[in-house]
Structure formats: C-alpha cells, structure tokens
C-alpha cells in the first residue's frame, strides 16, 4: 500500500534526521548483514589473488605442491565468496523489527509453483 503525501513527507523527515546522527548510522551499519557480506567478499577477493600468486610462483619455481596449494586456496576462497554473497543478498528484516520476515519465511517454505502463482497474481494490471 503506497504512503500518502503526508506520510511520505514524515518518512523523509525522519530519514534525514536519522542520517544526520553519526552514532546511529554506525550502529545500523554494524548490524547490517550486507556490510559484513561486502567485507567478506573483499577479503575473499584478496585471498583469491594471493592464491593465484601462489599458483604462478609454484609454476615458475617448478614447485608442484605450492601450485596445488595455491589452487586449493583459490578454490576455498571462491566458495567462501559465493557463500558470503548468498548471505548478504537480502537483509533480514526481522532484526530491524519489520513484518516482512514472516512472509519471507512462508515464501521460502512454499513450493516453486506456489511462488509462481503468487507472482502471477501480483503482476501489474497493465500486463493482463
């Protein structure tokens, strides 16, 4: 349900006042799962580059175990990055006090066909 003009103005005013509070902003940023996921992705990218350097150095120095170790490091870091990306994709709203988490949990439990039917029912009127 869209907000009325008055509600939208109040919402914008609250948002501006909260954005000006650095203590609140740092507290929200610290609890945001997307922030932590982004940091894990950066660490994983650095470790992938380090693993690539080990592979190249192992190849140049004819040290096969070092090259294999570098490949294993790269593979593990890529798996860690994919897991972090999946976790940070959508914030969990129940941590903030929203009501969407209950619907999200129900949607996850619903089958593929049920989700498709819900999307079909919720599509814009102009596409019918």
Secondary structure, 3 states (H helix, E strand, C coil): CCCCHHHHHHHHHHHHHHHCCHHHHHHHHHHCHHHHHHHHHHHHHHHHHHHHHHHHHHHHCCCHHHHHHHHHHHHHHHHHHHHHHHHCCCCCHHHCCCCHHHHHHHHHHCCHHHHHHHHHHCCCHHHC
